[in-house]
């Protein structure tokens, strides 16, 4: 089940809900179904747990070993 973020148009409460495609959630505060689905920002788990926002250094290409990283060679 996907996790969606919603904003209630009745009471302005923002919340998250696990929702099947055929279900319509209700606001946990006022129980209204007049909701706006919000765009979500997804989180990516990286090794090392650094919160500095840096991307880890790329390693060699898995297909040919090119040191410039994946997609650098013409093996694709």
N, CA, C and O atoms as a Maestro MAE file, in Angstrom:
{
 s_m_m2io_version
 :::
 2.0.0
}

f_m_ct {
 s_m_title
 :::
 protein
 m_atom[304] {
  # First column is atom index #
  i_m_mmod_type
  r_m_x_coord
  r_m_y_coord
  r_m_z_coord
  i_m_residue_number
  s_m_chain_name
  s_m_pdb_residue_name
  s_m_pdb_atom_name
  i_m_atomic_number
  :::
  1 25 0.835 -1.180 0.000 1 A "UNK " " N  " 7
  2 3 0.000 0.000 0.000 1 A "UNK " " CA " 6
  3 2 0.883 1.248 0.000 1 A "UNK " " C  " 6
  4 15 1.846 1.325 0.764 1 A "UNK " " O  " 8
  5 25 0.570 2.203 -0.833 2 A "UNK " " N  " 7
  6 3 1.356 3.450 -0.857 2 A "UNK " " CA " 6
  7 2 0.987 4.374 0.296 2 A "UNK " " C  " 6
  8 15 -0.136 4.356 0.798 2 A "UNK " " O  " 8
  9 25 1.951 5.169 0.695 3 A "UNK " " N  " 7
  10 3 1.757 6.173 1.735 3 A "UNK " " CA " 6
  11 2 1.579 7.517 1.047 3 A "UNK " " C  " 6
  12 15 2.449 7.948 0.290 3 A "UNK " " O  " 8
  13 25 0.457 8.182 1.304 4 A "UNK " " N  " 7
  14 3 0.166 9.474 0.696 4 A "UNK " " CA " 6
  15 2 0.078 10.548 1.771 4 A "UNK " " C  " 6
  16 15 -0.248 10.261 2.922 4 A "UNK " " O  " 8
  17 25 0.371 11.793 1.386 5 A "UNK " " N  " 7
  18 3 0.203 12.945 2.264 5 A "UNK " " CA " 6
  19 2 -1.044 13.694 1.801 5 A "UNK " " C  " 6
  20 15 -1.286 13.846 0.604 5 A "UNK " " O  " 8
  21 25 -1.827 14.157 2.772 6 A "UNK " " N  " 7
  22 3 -3.068 14.868 2.477 6 A "UNK " " CA " 6
  23 2 -3.149 16.150 3.290 6 A "UNK " " C  " 6
  24 15 -2.525 16.273 4.344 6 A "UNK " " O  " 8
  25 25 -3.934 17.111 2.782 7 A "UNK " " N  " 7
  26 3 -4.311 18.312 3.521 7 A "UNK " " CA " 6
  27 2 -5.832 18.383 3.487 7 A "UNK " " C  " 6
  28 15 -6.440 18.322 2.419 7 A "UNK " " O  " 8
  29 25 -6.434 18.512 4.646 8 A "UNK " " N  " 7
  30 3 -7.890 18.600 4.740 8 A "UNK " " CA " 6
  31 2 -8.328 20.014 4.361 8 A "UNK " " C  " 6
  32 15 -7.789 20.996 4.871 8 A "UNK " " O  " 8
  33 25 -9.301 20.105 3.471 9 A "UNK " " N  " 7
  34 3 -9.809 21.414 3.055 9 A "UNK " " CA " 6
  35 2 -10.758 22.016 4.084 9 A "UNK " " C  " 6
  36 15 -11.022 23.218 4.055 9 A "UNK " " O  " 8
  37 25 -11.274 21.189 4.994 10 A "UNK " " N  " 7
  38 3 -12.208 21.680 6.017 10 A "UNK " " CA " 6
  39 2 -11.474 22.295 7.208 10 A "UNK " " C  " 6
  40 15 -11.806 23.402 7.633 10 A "UNK " " O  " 8
  41 25 -10.473 21.583 7.755 11 A "UNK " " N  " 7
  42 3 -9.819 22.063 8.986 11 A "UNK " " CA " 6
  43 2 -8.330 22.365 8.802 11 A "UNK " " C  " 6
  44 15 -7.665 22.784 9.750 11 A "UNK " " O  " 8
  45 25 -7.798 22.155 7.586 12 A "UNK " " N  " 7
  46 3 -6.405 22.446 7.238 12 A "UNK " " CA " 6
  47 2 -5.381 21.520 7.903 12 A "UNK " " C  " 6
  48 15 -4.183 21.804 7.885 12 A "UNK " " O  " 8
  49 25 -5.848 20.419 8.487 13 A "UNK " " N  " 7
  50 3 -4.930 19.447 9.088 13 A "UNK " " CA " 6
  51 2 -4.190 18.717 7.983 13 A "UNK " " C  " 6
  52 15 -4.794 18.331 6.982 13 A "UNK " " O  " 8
  53 25 -2.864 18.520 8.157 14 A "UNK " " N  " 7
  54 3 -2.065 17.744 7.219 14 A "UNK " " CA " 6
  55 2 -1.726 16.415 7.877 14 A "UNK " " C  " 6
  56 15 -1.383 16.365 9.058 14 A "UNK " " O  " 8
  57 25 -1.827 15.332 7.097 15 A "UNK " " N  " 7
  58 3 -1.568 14.011 7.647 15 A "UNK " " CA " 6
  59 2 -1.131 13.063 6.545 15 A "UNK " " C  " 6
  60 15 -1.251 13.363 5.357 15 A "UNK " " O  " 8
  61 25 -0.618 11.907 6.965 16 A "UNK " " N  " 7
  62 3 -0.225 10.842 6.042 16 A "UNK " " CA " 6
  63 2 -1.170 9.671 6.239 16 A "UNK " " C  " 6
  64 15 -1.679 9.451 7.338 16 A "UNK " " O  " 8
  65 25 -1.405 8.913 5.159 17 A "UNK " " N  " 7
  66 3 -2.277 7.748 5.263 17 A "UNK " " CA " 6
  67 2 -1.823 6.674 4.294 17 A "UNK " " C  " 6
  68 15 -1.444 6.963 3.159 17 A "UNK " " O  " 8
  69 25 -1.865 5.416 4.760 18 A "UNK " " N  " 7
  70 3 -1.644 4.264 3.881 18 A "UNK " " CA " 6
  71 2 -2.977 3.973 3.221 18 A "UNK " " C  " 6
  72 15 -3.959 3.694 3.909 18 A "UNK " " O  " 8
  73 25 -3.027 4.035 1.888 19 A "UNK " " N  " 7
  74 3 -4.300 3.968 1.190 19 A "UNK " " CA " 6
  75 2 -4.223 3.013 0.007 19 A "UNK " " C  " 6
  76 15 -3.293 3.073 -0.797 19 A "UNK " " O  " 8
  77 25 -5.210 2.135 -0.086 20 A "UNK " " N  " 7
  78 3 -5.371 1.322 -1.293 20 A "UNK " " CA " 6
  79 2 -6.029 2.186 -2.348 20 A "UNK " " C  " 6
  80 15 -6.705 3.161 -2.022 20 A "UNK " " O  " 8
  81 25 -5.836 1.835 -3.614 21 A "UNK " " N  " 7
  82 3 -6.339 2.679 -4.704 21 A "UNK " " CA " 6
  83 2 -7.853 2.849 -4.678 21 A "UNK " " C  " 6
  84 15 -8.355 3.870 -5.148 21 A "UNK " " O  " 8
  85 25 -8.594 1.885 -4.146 22 A "UNK " " N  " 7
  86 3 -10.051 1.981 -4.133 22 A "UNK " " CA " 6
  87 2 -10.593 2.678 -2.886 22 A "UNK " " C  " 6
  88 15 -11.794 2.933 -2.805 22 A "UNK " " O  " 8
  89 25 -9.730 2.992 -1.909 23 A "UNK " " N  " 7
  90 3 -10.181 3.613 -0.673 23 A "UNK " " CA " 6
  91 2 -10.071 5.133 -0.731 23 A "UNK " " C  " 6
  92 15 -9.214 5.681 -1.424 23 A "UNK " " O  " 8
  93 25 -10.941 5.796 0.000 24 A "UNK " " N  " 7
  94 3 -10.864 7.236 0.170 24 A "UNK " " CA " 6
  95 2 -10.656 7.497 1.654 24 A "UNK " " C  " 6
  96 15 -11.508 7.125 2.461 24 A "UNK " " O  " 8
  97 25 -9.539 8.129 2.040 25 A "UNK " " N  " 7
  98 3 -9.303 8.365 3.458 25 A "UNK " " CA " 6
  99 2 -10.179 9.491 3.994 25 A "UNK " " C  " 6
  100 15 -10.789 10.243 3.234 25 A "UNK " " O  " 8
  101 25 -10.225 9.587 5.310 26 A "UNK " " N  " 7
  102 3 -10.935 10.680 5.977 26 A "UNK " " CA " 6
  103 2 -9.956 11.398 6.887 26 A "UNK " " C  " 6
  104 15 -9.010 10.792 7.390 26 A "UNK " " O  " 8
  105 25 -10.173 12.656 7.096 27 A "UNK " " N  " 7
  106 3 -9.325 13.459 7.975 27 A "UNK " " CA " 6
  107 2 -9.415 12.892 9.393 27 A "UNK " " C  " 6
  108 15 -10.519 12.685 9.896 27 A "UNK " " O  " 8
  109 25 -8.282 12.636 10.048 28 A "UNK " " N  " 7
  110 3 -8.325 12.104 11.407 28 A "UNK " " CA " 6
  111 2 -8.828 13.128 12.440 28 A "UNK " " C  " 6
  112 15 -9.204 12.755 13.552 28 A "UNK " " O  " 8
  113 25 -8.833 14.392 12.075 29 A "UNK " " N  " 7
  114 3 -9.265 15.433 13.008 29 A "UNK " " CA " 6
  115 2 -10.772 15.695 12.928 29 A "UNK " " C  " 6
  116 15 -11.476 15.641 13.937 29 A "UNK " " O  " 8
  117 25 -11.263 15.983 11.699 30 A "UNK " " N  " 7
  118 3 -12.679 16.341 11.555 30 A "UNK " " CA " 6
  119 2 -13.494 15.304 10.782 30 A "UNK " " C  " 6
  120 15 -14.707 15.460 10.635 30 A "UNK " " O  " 8
  121 25 -12.841 14.245 10.284 31 A "UNK " " N  " 7
  122 3 -13.468 13.138 9.549 31 A "UNK " " CA " 6
  123 2 -14.037 13.535 8.193 31 A "UNK " " C  " 6
  124 15 -14.851 12.805 7.627 31 A "UNK " " O  " 8
  125 25 -13.621 14.679 7.667 32 A "UNK " " N  " 7
  126 3 -14.067 15.117 6.348 32 A "UNK " " CA " 6
  127 2 -13.362 14.301 5.265 32 A "UNK " " C  " 6
  128 15 -12.227 13.863 5.450 32 A "UNK " " O  " 8
  129 25 -14.037 14.100 4.144 33 A "UNK " " N  " 7
  130 3 -13.441 13.428 2.996 33 A "UNK " " CA " 6
  131 2 -13.013 14.438 1.934 33 A "UNK " " C  " 6
  132 15 -12.568 14.043 0.856 33 A "UNK " " O  " 8
  133 25 -13.138 15.719 2.218 34 A "UNK " " N  " 7
  134 3 -12.741 16.775 1.286 34 A "UNK " " CA " 6
  135 2 -11.250 17.047 1.470 34 A "UNK " " C  " 6
  136 15 -10.847 17.964 2.186 34 A "UNK " " O  " 8
  137 25 -10.437 16.215 0.795 35 A "UNK " " N  " 7
  138 3 -8.990 16.227 0.987 35 A "UNK " " CA " 6
  139 2 -8.262 16.594 -0.288 35 A "UNK " " C  " 6
  140 15 -8.754 16.368 -1.393 35 A "UNK " " O  " 8
  141 25 -7.096 17.158 -0.116 36 A "UNK " " N  " 7
  142 3 -6.209 17.444 -1.248 36 A "UNK " " CA " 6
  143 2 -4.958 16.595 -1.047 36 A "UNK " " C  " 6
  144 15 -4.293 16.688 -0.015 36 A "UNK " " O  " 8
  145 25 -4.641 15.760 -2.052 37 A "UNK " " N  " 7
  146 3 -3.428 14.958 -1.957 37 A "UNK " " CA " 6
  147 2 -2.247 15.849 -2.295 37 A "UNK " " C  " 6
  148 15 -2.263 16.559 -3.301 37 A "UNK " " O  " 8
  149 25 -1.225 15.811 -1.455 38 A "UNK " " N  " 7
  150 3 -0.062 16.663 -1.621 38 A "UNK " " CA " 6
  151 2 1.068 15.895 -2.297 38 A "UNK " " C  " 6
  152 15 1.116 14.666 -2.253 38 A "UNK " " O  " 8
  153 25 1.965 16.636 -2.917 39 A "UNK " " N  " 7
  154 3 3.153 16.024 -3.490 39 A "UNK " " CA " 6
  155 2 4.094 15.661 -2.352 39 A "UNK " " C  " 6
  156 15 4.330 16.465 -1.450 39 A "UNK " " O  " 8
  157 25 4.624 14.462 -2.398 40 A "UNK " " N  " 7
  158 3 5.509 13.990 -1.348 40 A "UNK " " CA " 6
  159 2 6.948 14.019 -1.814 40 A "UNK " " C  " 6
  160 15 7.239 13.855 -2.999 40 A "UNK " " O  " 8
  161 25 7.835 14.227 -0.877 41 A "UNK " " N  " 7
  162 3 9.263 14.136 -1.138 41 A "UNK " " CA " 6
  163 2 9.692 12.791 -0.580 41 A "UNK " " C  " 6
  164 15 9.458 12.496 0.592 41 A "UNK " " O  " 8
  165 25 10.314 11.982 -1.409 42 A "UNK " " N  " 7
  166 3 10.707 10.666 -0.932 42 A "UNK " " CA " 6
  167 2 12.097 10.734 -0.316 42 A "UNK " " C  " 6
  168 15 12.895 11.613 -0.643 42 A "UNK " " O  " 8
  169 25 12.368 9.806 0.566 43 A "UNK " " N  " 7
  170 3 13.663 9.733 1.232 43 A "UNK " " CA " 6
  171 2 14.456 8.587 0.624 43 A "UNK " " C  " 6
  172 15 13.903 7.536 0.300 43 A "UNK " " O  " 8
  173 25 15.740 8.799 0.473 44 A "UNK " " N  " 7
  174 3 16.614 7.761 -0.045 44 A "UNK " " CA " 6
  175 2 17.591 7.361 1.048 44 A "UNK " " C  " 6
  176 15 18.226 8.211 1.672 44 A "UNK " " O  " 8
  177 25 17.703 6.070 1.271 45 A "UNK " " N  " 7
  178 3 18.632 5.567 2.287 45 A "UNK " " CA " 6
  179 2 19.989 5.394 1.634 45 A "UNK " " C  " 6
  180 15 20.106 4.731 0.603 45 A "UNK " " O  " 8
  181 25 21.018 5.986 2.228 46 A "UNK " " N  " 7
  182 3 22.373 5.833 1.717 46 A "UNK " " CA " 6
  183 2 23.233 5.188 2.776 46 A "UNK " " C  " 6
  184 15 22.927 5.284 3.964 46 A "UNK " " O  " 8
  185 25 24.292 4.542 2.373 47 A "UNK " " N  " 7
  186 3 25.198 3.920 3.324 47 A "UNK " " CA " 6
  187 2 25.948 4.991 4.087 47 A "UNK " " C  " 6
  188 15 26.237 6.059 3.546 47 A "UNK " " O  " 8
  189 25 26.260 4.717 5.323 48 A "UNK " " N  " 7
  190 3 27.009 5.657 6.133 48 A "UNK " " CA " 6
  191 2 26.129 6.565 6.968 48 A "UNK " " C  " 6
  192 15 26.590 7.105 7.973 48 A "UNK " " O  " 8
  193 25 24.883 6.748 6.583 49 A "UNK " " N  " 7
  194 3 23.957 7.546 7.363 49 A "UNK " " CA " 6
  195 2 24.303 9.024 7.438 49 A "UNK " " C  " 6
  196 15 23.852 9.703 8.361 49 A "UNK " " O  " 8
  197 25 25.081 9.546 6.507 50 A "UNK " " N  " 7
  198 3 25.446 10.955 6.530 50 A "UNK " " CA " 6
  199 2 24.227 11.809 6.256 50 A "UNK " " C  " 6
  200 15 23.461 11.528 5.335 50 A "UNK " " O  " 8
  201 25 24.043 12.850 7.048 51 A "UNK " " N  " 7
  202 3 22.913 13.751 6.840 51 A "UNK " " CA " 6
  203 2 23.346 15.040 6.158 51 A "UNK " " C  " 6
  204 15 22.581 16.003 6.110 51 A "UNK " " O  " 8
  205 25 24.575 15.069 5.627 52 A "UNK " " N  " 7
  206 3 25.074 16.294 5.020 52 A "UNK " " CA " 6
  207 2 24.532 16.520 3.617 52 A "UNK " " C  " 6
  208 15 24.745 17.583 3.036 52 A "UNK " " O  " 8
  209 25 23.829 15.527 3.065 53 A "UNK " " N  " 7
  210 3 23.265 15.686 1.735 53 A "UNK " " CA " 6
  211 2 24.231 15.340 0.619 53 A "UNK " " C  " 6
  212 15 23.883 15.460 -0.556 53 A "UNK " " O  " 8
  213 25 25.433 14.914 0.960 54 A "UNK " " N  " 7
  214 3 26.396 14.547 -0.073 54 A "UNK " " CA " 6
  215 2 26.055 13.185 -0.650 54 A "UNK " " C  " 6
  216 15 25.639 12.275 0.067 54 A "UNK " " O  " 8
  217 25 26.235 13.060 -1.943 55 A "UNK " " N  " 7
  218 3 26.066 11.775 -2.590 55 A "UNK " " CA " 6
  219 2 27.359 10.992 -2.415 55 A "UNK " " C  " 6
  220 15 28.443 11.573 -2.476 55 A "UNK " " O  " 8
  221 25 27.265 9.680 -2.199 56 A "UNK " " N  " 7
  222 3 28.488 8.905 -2.076 56 A "UNK " " CA " 6
  223 2 29.237 8.867 -3.398 56 A "UNK " " C  " 6
  224 15 28.626 8.963 -4.462 56 A "UNK " " O  " 8
  225 25 30.555 8.727 -3.341 57 A "UNK " " N  " 7
  226 3 31.368 8.667 -4.553 57 A "UNK " " CA " 6
  227 2 30.986 7.435 -5.356 57 A "UNK " " C  " 6
  228 15 30.721 6.373 -4.793 57 A "UNK " " O  " 8
  229 25 30.958 7.580 -6.656 58 A "UNK " " N  " 7
  230 3 30.601 6.471 -7.527 58 A "UNK " " CA " 6
  231 2 31.773 5.512 -7.659 58 A "UNK " " C  " 6
  232 15 32.934 5.923 -7.646 58 A "UNK " " O  " 8
  233 25 31.460 4.247 -7.784 59 A "UNK " " N  " 7
  234 3 32.471 3.231 -7.987 59 A "UNK " " CA " 6
  235 2 32.593 2.915 -9.458 59 A "UNK " " C  " 6
  236 15 31.946 3.554 -10.287 59 A "UNK " " O  " 8
  237 25 33.409 1.945 -9.791 60 A "UNK " " N  " 7
  238 3 33.580 1.585 -11.190 60 A "UNK " " CA " 6
  239 2 32.311 0.971 -11.772 60 A "UNK " " C  " 6
  240 15 31.450 0.475 -11.046 60 A "UNK " " O  " 8
  241 25 32.219 1.016 -13.089 61 A "UNK " " N  " 7
  242 3 31.083 0.439 -13.817 61 A "UNK " " CA " 6
  243 2 31.004 -1.057 -13.511 61 A "UNK " " C  " 6
  244 15 32.023 -1.748 -13.524 61 A "UNK " " O  " 8
  245 25 29.822 -1.548 -13.241 62 A "UNK " " N  " 7
  246 3 29.652 -2.968 -12.949 62 A "UNK " " CA " 6
  247 2 29.781 -3.855 -14.169 62 A "UNK " " C  " 6
  248 15 30.017 -5.055 -14.027 62 A "UNK " " O  " 8
  249 25 29.632 -3.299 -15.378 63 A "UNK " " N  " 7
  250 3 29.714 -4.107 -16.589 63 A "UNK " " CA " 6
  251 2 31.139 -4.283 -17.079 63 A "UNK " " C  " 6
  252 15 31.540 -5.384 -17.456 63 A "UNK " " O  " 8
  253 25 31.912 -3.189 -17.075 64 A "UNK " " N  " 7
  254 3 33.240 -3.270 -17.682 64 A "UNK " " CA " 6
  255 2 34.365 -2.823 -16.757 64 A "UNK " " C  " 6
  256 15 35.536 -3.031 -17.077 64 A "UNK " " O  " 8
  257 25 34.034 -2.202 -15.598 65 A "UNK " " N  " 7
  258 3 35.055 -1.728 -14.678 65 A "UNK " " CA " 6
  259 2 35.578 -0.338 -14.987 65 A "UNK " " C  " 6
  260 15 36.576 0.080 -14.400 65 A "UNK " " O  " 8
  261 25 34.933 0.396 -15.897 66 A "UNK " " N  " 7
  262 3 35.353 1.749 -16.237 66 A "UNK " " CA " 6
  263 2 35.365 2.597 -14.968 66 A "UNK " " C  " 6
  264 15 34.339 2.672 -14.293 66 A "UNK " " O  " 8
  265 25 36.475 3.239 -14.614 67 A "UNK " " N  " 7
  266 3 36.560 3.995 -13.362 67 A "UNK " " CA " 6
  267 2 35.694 5.260 -13.338 67 A "UNK " " C  " 6
  268 15 35.531 5.859 -12.275 67 A "UNK " " O  " 8
  269 25 35.138 5.679 -14.471 68 A "UNK " " N  " 7
  270 3 34.272 6.878 -14.493 68 A "UNK " " CA " 6
  271 2 32.884 6.571 -13.939 68 A "UNK " " C  " 6
  272 15 32.103 7.498 -13.722 68 A "UNK " " O  " 8
  273 25 32.555 5.321 -13.706 69 A "UNK " " N  " 7
  274 3 31.289 4.958 -13.095 69 A "UNK " " CA " 6
  275 2 30.284 4.382 -14.074 69 A "UNK " " C  " 6
  276 15 30.538 4.322 -15.277 69 A "UNK " " O  " 8
  277 25 29.122 3.950 -13.543 70 A "UNK " " N  " 7
  278 3 28.080 3.337 -14.361 70 A "UNK " " CA " 6
  279 2 27.603 4.264 -15.486 70 A "UNK " " C  " 6
  280 15 27.406 5.461 -15.273 70 A "UNK " " O  " 8
  281 25 27.424 3.712 -16.657 71 A "UNK " " N  " 7
  282 3 26.919 4.466 -17.800 71 A "UNK " " CA " 6
  283 2 27.983 5.203 -18.571 71 A "UNK " " C  " 6
  284 15 27.674 5.848 -19.574 71 A "UNK " " O  " 8
  285 25 29.241 5.131 -18.135 72 A "UNK " " N  " 7
  286 3 30.323 5.857 -18.821 72 A "UNK " " CA " 6
  287 2 30.840 5.111 -20.029 72 A "UNK " " C  " 6
  288 15 31.387 5.721 -20.949 72 A "UNK " " O  " 8
  289 25 30.678 3.828 -20.041 73 A "UNK " " N  " 7
  290 3 31.234 3.032 -21.140 73 A "UNK " " CA " 6
  291 2 30.188 2.815 -22.232 73 A "UNK " " C  " 6
  292 15 29.048 3.264 -22.111 73 A "UNK " " O  " 8
  293 25 30.570 2.156 -23.246 74 A "UNK " " N  " 7
  294 3 29.642 1.881 -24.342 74 A "UNK " " CA " 6
  295 2 29.117 0.449 -24.291 74 A "UNK " " C  " 6
  296 15 28.658 -0.079 -25.304 74 A "UNK " " O  " 8
  297 25 29.181 -0.183 -23.115 75 A "UNK " " N  " 7
  298 3 28.714 -1.557 -22.953 75 A "UNK " " CA " 6
  299 2 27.200 -1.634 -22.909 75 A "UNK " " C  " 6
  300 15 26.634 -2.709 -23.109 75 A "UNK " " O  " 8
  301 25 26.524 -0.507 -22.651 76 A "UNK " " N  " 7
  302 3 25.062 -0.525 -22.524 76 A "UNK " " CA " 6
  303 2 24.482 -0.612 -23.855 76 A "UNK " " C  " 6
  304 15 23.259 -0.640 -23.996 76 A "UNK " " O  " 8
  :::
 }
 m_bond[303] {
  # First column is bond index #
  i_m_from
  i_m_to
  i_m_order
  :::
  1 1 2 1
  2 2 3 1
  3 3 4 2
  4 3 5 1
  5 5 6 1
  6 6 7 1
  7 7 8 2
  8 7 9 1
  9 9 10 1
  10 10 11 1
  11 11 12 2
  12 11 13 1
  13 13 14 1
  14 14 15 1
  15 15 16 2
  16 15 17 1
  17 17 18 1
  18 18 19 1
  19 19 20 2
  20 19 21 1
  21 21 22 1
  22 22 23 1
  23 23 24 2
  24 23 25 1
  25 25 26 1
  26 26 27 1
  27 27 28 2
  28 27 29 1
  29 29 30 1
  30 30 31 1
  31 31 32 2
  32 31 33 1
  33 33 34 1
  34 34 35 1
  35 35 36 2
  36 35 37 1
  37 37 38 1
  38 38 39 1
  39 39 40 2
  40 39 41 1
  41 41 42 1
  42 42 43 1
  43 43 44 2
  44 43 45 1
  45 45 46 1
  46 46 47 1
  47 47 48 2
  48 47 49 1
  49 49 50 1
  50 50 51 1
  51 51 52 2
  52 51 53 1
  53 53 54 1
  54 54 55 1
  55 55 56 2
  56 55 57 1
  57 57 58 1
  58 58 59 1
  59 59 60 2
  60 59 61 1
  61 61 62 1
  62 62 63 1
  63 63 64 2
  64 63 65 1
  65 65 66 1
  66 66 67 1
  67 67 68 2
  68 67 69 1
  69 69 70 1
  70 70 71 1
  71 71 72 2
  72 71 73 1
  73 73 74 1
  74 74 75 1
  75 75 76 2
  76 75 77 1
  77 77 78 1
  78 78 79 1
  79 79 80 2
  80 79 81 1
  81 81 82 1
  82 82 83 1
  83 83 84 2
  84 83 85 1
  85 85 86 1
  86 86 87 1
  87 87 88 2
  88 87 89 1
  89 89 90 1
  90 90 91 1
  91 91 92 2
  92 91 93 1
  93 93 94 1
  94 94 95 1
  95 95 96 2
  96 95 97 1
  97 97 98 1
  98 98 99 1
  99 99 100 2
  100 99 101 1
  101 101 102 1
  102 102 103 1
  103 103 104 2
  104 103 105 1
  105 105 106 1
  106 106 107 1
  107 107 108 2
  108 107 109 1
  109 109 110 1
  110 110 111 1
  111 111 112 2
  112 111 113 1
  113 113 114 1
  114 114 115 1
  115 115 116 2
  116 115 117 1
  117 117 118 1
  118 118 119 1
  119 119 120 2
  120 119 121 1
  121 121 122 1
  122 122 123 1
  123 123 124 2
  124 123 125 1
  125 125 126 1
  126 126 127 1
  127 127 128 2
  128 127 129 1
  129 129 130 1
  130 130 131 1
  131 131 132 2
  132 131 133 1
  133 133 134 1
  134 134 135 1
  135 135 136 2
  136 135 137 1
  137 137 138 1
  138 138 139 1
  139 139 140 2
  140 139 141 1
  141 141 142 1
  142 142 143 1
  143 143 144 2
  144 143 145 1
  145 145 146 1
  146 146 147 1
  147 147 148 2
  148 147 149 1
  149 149 150 1
  150 150 151 1
  151 151 152 2
  152 151 153 1
  153 153 154 1
  154 154 155 1
  155 155 156 2
  156 155 157 1
  157 157 158 1
  158 158 159 1
  159 159 160 2
  160 159 161 1
  161 161 162 1
  162 162 163 1
  163 163 164 2
  164 163 165 1
  165 165 166 1
  166 166 167 1
  167 167 168 2
  168 167 169 1
  169 169 170 1
  170 170 171 1
  171 171 172 2
  172 171 173 1
  173 173 174 1
  174 174 175 1
  175 175 176 2
  176 175 177 1
  177 177 178 1
  178 178 179 1
  179 179 180 2
  180 179 181 1
  181 181 182 1
  182 182 183 1
  183 183 184 2
  184 183 185 1
  185 185 186 1
  186 186 187 1
  187 187 188 2
  188 187 189 1
  189 189 190 1
  190 190 191 1
  191 191 192 2
  192 191 193 1
  193 193 194 1
  194 194 195 1
  195 195 196 2
  196 195 197 1
  197 197 198 1
  198 198 199 1
  199 199 200 2
  200 199 201 1
  201 201 202 1
  202 202 203 1
  203 203 204 2
  204 203 205 1
  205 205 206 1
  206 206 207 1
  207 207 208 2
  208 207 209 1
  209 209 210 1
  210 210 211 1
  211 211 212 2
  212 211 213 1
  213 213 214 1
  214 214 215 1
  215 215 216 2
  216 215 217 1
  217 217 218 1
  218 218 219 1
  219 219 220 2
  220 219 221 1
  221 221 222 1
  222 222 223 1
  223 223 224 2
  224 223 225 1
  225 225 226 1
  226 226 227 1
  227 227 228 2
  228 227 229 1
  229 229 230 1
  230 230 231 1
  231 231 232 2
  232 231 233 1
  233 233 234 1
  234 234 235 1
  235 235 236 2
  236 235 237 1
  237 237 238 1
  238 238 239 1
  239 239 240 2
  240 239 241 1
  241 241 242 1
  242 242 243 1
  243 243 244 2
  244 243 245 1
  245 245 246 1
  246 246 247 1
  247 247 248 2
  248 247 249 1
  249 249 250 1
  250 250 251 1
  251 251 252 2
  252 251 253 1
  253 253 254 1
  254 254 255 1
  255 255 256 2
  256 255 257 1
  257 257 258 1
  258 258 259 1
  259 259 260 2
  260 259 261 1
  261 261 262 1
  262 262 263 1
  263 263 264 2
  264 263 265 1
  265 265 266 1
  266 266 267 1
  267 267 268 2
  268 267 269 1
  269 269 270 1
  270 270 271 1
  271 271 272 2
  272 271 273 1
  273 273 274 1
  274 274 275 1
  275 275 276 2
  276 275 277 1
  277 277 278 1
  278 278 279 1
  279 279 280 2
  280 279 281 1
  281 281 282 1
  282 282 283 1
  283 283 284 2
  284 283 285 1
  285 285 286 1
  286 286 287 1
  287 287 288 2
  288 287 289 1
  289 289 290 1
  290 290 291 1
  291 291 292 2
  292 291 293 1
  293 293 294 1
  294 294 295 1
  295 295 296 2
  296 295 297 1
  297 297 298 1
  298 298 299 1
  299 299 300 2
  300 299 301 1
  301 301 302 1
  302 302 303 1
  303 303 304 2
  :::
 }
}
